[in-house]
Amino acid sequence: MGFKRWLGAALACALLHVGAPARAADTIETGLLGSPQAGSWPYYIGIHTGDFAAAGIHLDIIYVPTPSGLVQQLSAGSLDIVNIGVAEPIHAVARGAPVAIVRITGAVPPYEMVANPKIKSIKELKGHTVVIGGLLDINRIYLERVLKAAGLKDSDIDITVLGNTAGRFAALKSGTADATMLVPPINFFAEAAGFTNLGMMTEFAKDLPFGSTSASLAFATQHPDTLKRFLAVLDKSMTWFNDDANRQAAIDLLAAEMATPDKPIVAQSYDYMRKIGYFSGGDTIPRKGLTTLMDEMAAIGDTIGKVPFEKLVLPGVARIVN
């Protein structure tokens, strides 16, 4: 082929690609809890780095006030994917809801037990009001661990319920609660305001997995390729987060999402999440951790027996490991 013919063919090919319409991004209705916070960091990373867009995915993020609301909307098919605790999909699957865990995004609990400045230890919670996320949820399981470590019982405290971190912090500040559990960065805002750190939850429940990305079975069945691309970006985002070279960029993007100028507090959150190894990534799900969690859920009347792993974890996209 002569040069002119080759050039003409190359130009025709280029024009063909220029003229072809770009593939429309696949939209995923994505549920996050409450408002921007550290537990949703990988989602924001994937958006800000452009990796979701490069994978042909647009996340339509919807903030839902409570974990129960998130799992209800996922079960109903109003949401495709949610970033939620591990206990909530266990509840849902136990009740026959068409949902499944596709990733463990929180390997350990990130909570801090925070109290009125006058309270200096867990034992001093006796006779005081503690606000948690629900009477039958992961907060209650953590509270059982905390009280047991201090030789206390449920009857030694007053328990009230408020479904999200921001609301619990507001209750603490208003004085309607004397102690609560908060996640980063809200716990560090509380410390800066003078509230007492009674201990990080990893001191009491490091063996229990905390956070999951869970999917609607209808979405997973109808859009397996989209789910696969989504999970590839999510895994990449968690790896990106755990790279020291990206520390400042990670801090900047969460501060932007939260619309807060207080980057030192966000920096504390980043360093803490790295220290406890929160974002594990990868397609493995720990059998032992889930078994222990379900045992403790059953012990407080949260579930009856264990949910079969083959129903709880979506096969083909996640693997149960011992």
N, C-alpha and C positions, 0 to 999 in steps of 0.2 A: 504494500500500500504506500503510495507517495505521500510526502509530508502534507500537501494541501488536502488530500483526501482524509488523512488521519486527523488533521486539525479540524476539518469540517465535521467529522464524526464526533470528535471530542466536544466541540461546541454544541452540536445538536444534543448530545447526551447531557451536557451541563444545563442547557436550556430546559430540557425535559424535567430535570430534577428541580430547577428553580420554579418551573411552572406548576409542579405537583403540589397539591395542598398539604400542609403539615398535618401530621396525625394529631387528632384531638386528644388531650390528656384524659385519662380515666379518672373520674372523680370518686374519691372514697369519703363517705360520710363518717367523720372521725370524732369520737366522743372523748373529751378530757374532763377532768374533775375540777369544778369550781372556777378557777382562774389560773393564769400562767404560774407554774411553780416548778421546782427542781425535778420532780419525778417525771415530767414530760419533756425534759431536755432533749432526748434523741429526736423527737418529732420536730422540734424547732431547729435542731441542727440540720436535719434532712431538708428542711425548707430553705434555710438561709444559705446552705452550701450549694443549693440548686440540684442536689442529687435526686430528690423526688421528681422535680421537673424533667431532669435528664432521663429518668426512668419512665416518663410519660404518665406521671401521677400527680393529681392535684388533691391535696387534703382540704376538705371542707370541714374546718374545725368547729365543733359545737361544744360549748362549756355547759355542763350539767351540774346542778348544785350538790347532789349526793351520789355516793356509790350505788345505792339501790336504784336511783333514777337512771344511772348509766346502764346498769345491767338490764333494767326493764326495757329501755329503748333498744338495746342490742337484741334482746329476746324477741321484741315485737318487729324487728327488721327496720326500725327507723334509723338505726345506726349500723354501719358495716363493721367497724373496728373500734375498740375502746381501749384506753390505757386505764387499768383498774387494778385493784388488789387481786390476790389469788383466791381469797375466800369467796368473793362475789360470784365468779363463774362456778365454783363448787356448789354454792346455793342453787344457782340457776339450773345446772345440769341435774342436780338431785331432784329438782322439780319437773324435769323433762323439757326444759327450755332448749331450743336449737342453737346452742353456742358452744364454743370450745376454746381452750387456751392454745395460742400459736407461738408464744414466746414467754419466757420468764424475763421480765425487764428489770425486776428488782430482786436481787438475790438475797438481800437481808433487809430487816425493817429499818427505815431511816428516821423513825420517830425519836423525839426527845421528850421526856417527862418534865413539864415546866409548871412552876407553882408560884403562888403569891410570895413576895419577898420575905414574909415572916416565916414561911415554911422552909426548913433547911434540910429535911431528910424525908424519905419515903414513910418512915414510921410516924412522922408528924402529920401525915394525911388523916390519921384517925380523927373522926368527928367532923371532917371537912367534906365539901362538895367537889366531886371530880366529874368533869364532863368528857364523854367519849362519843365516838361516831355512831354507836348503836349497841343495844343490849345483846344482840346476836350478830357480832361481826368481829373483824380482826382486832379492833381496839379492845374489845372485851377479853379476848384471849390474851393480849398483851397485858391488860390490867391484872388478870388472874396471875400471870407470871410475876408482875411487879409486887403485888400484895403478898404473894406467897414468900417471896425473897425477904420481905420485911416482917414476916410472921403475922400478917393481917388477914382479915376475911372481908368479904363483900359487906357484911353487916356492920363493919367498922367505919364505913364511909357512906355518903349519900351519892348515888350515881344519877346523873342527868345525861340527856342525849342531844347532840347537835352534829349534823352530818358532815360538815367539812371543816378544814383547818382554819380558814379565815373566820368562820363563825365561832369556832371554839376559842380562838385568840381574842375575839371581841368579847366573849363571855368572861374570859380571864381579866381583860382590861377593865370591864365594867364592874367586876367584883361579884357577879352572879355565880361564878365558879372559882374555886380556890386552886385547882390544878387541872391540867389537861395534857394531851399528847399533840405535839406539833411537828410538822415536817419542814425541812429546809425550803426556802430561806426564812419562813415565818418564825421558826424557833430562835433563829439568831436575832431577828428583830425583837423578839420577846426578851432575850438576854440583854440586849442593848438598852431596853426599857427598864431593866432592873429586876426582872423576874428570875426566879431561882431555877437553875438546871439541876434536877434531881437525878439525872442519869439518862444516858442514851439507851434506846431499846435494844441495841446490839449486846448490851451487858446482860439482858434477860432472855432474849429470844433470837439469838444469832442463828439458830438451827432451823428457823421457819422462813421459807421464801415469802416475799411480800407482794411484789408487783407483777402484773401480767399484761401482755397484749392479748386480748381475746377477740374472736371474730364471730360474726353471725354465720351459721352453717349455710344459709341461703346464699350469702355473698361468696363464701369460700367455694361452694359448689358451682355457682354460675360464673365466677370470675377467678378461676385458679391461677391464670397467668398474672393477673393484676395483683393477687395476693402474694405470689412468688416474688414479683418485682418490689412490692412494698416491703416485704420482709428482708430482702437483700439490702435495701436502703437503710432499714431500721438497724440491722446488724452492723452495717458500715458506719452508721451514726454513733453507735455505742463504742465501736473501736476508735472512732475519731475523738470522742469525748475522753477516752482513757489514754490519749496521747498527750504527753506533757507539752508538746509543741503547740497544742491548740488551747491551752488553758485560758489565755486572755481573750481569745476569740469566743470561746464558750461563755465566759463571764459577760462579755459585751452583748452577745445575742440574747441571753436570758434577761439581762437588765433591760434591754430594749423591749422584749415581750412583756415584761412586768411594768414597763414605763416607770422604772424607779431610777433615781440618780445615785442611789446608795450601792455603788459597785463593791465596796469592801464587804458588805453583807453577802452579796451574791458570790464573791470570791470565797468567803468562808464556806458557803454551801458547796461550791465546786470542790474545794479541798477536802471537805468532810465526805462527800459522796465518793471521791476517789479513795479516801482512806479506808472506808468500810467495804469497798468493792461492790458498790450498789448495782451498777450497770454491768451485767455479766455478758449478755449477748450470746449469739449462737443458738442452735436448734435443740439443745439438750435440756431436759426437764428432770429435776432430781426426784426420784421415786421416794427416797427416805424422807426428804423434807415435806413432800406432799402428804405422805402417810402420817407423819407426826402431826401435821396441821389438821388433817381430817380427824384424827383421834381426839385432839383437843377441842375441835369444834363439836364433836359428838358429846364430849364430857360436859359441855355447858348447855347441851340441848339444842345446838345450832343445826345439826344434821342427824339423821338416823343412819348409822353405818357409814361405809365408805362408798364413794362414787367410783365406778369402774374406770380405770385409767384410759381404756380405749374409747370411752365416751367423753372423758374430761379433756383429753389432749388430742388435737386434730392430727390423725395419721398422715404421713407423707410430708408434713411441713415441720413437725417437731418430734423428738425422740425421747422416750423415757429411759433414763440411765440409772443404774444402782449407785 
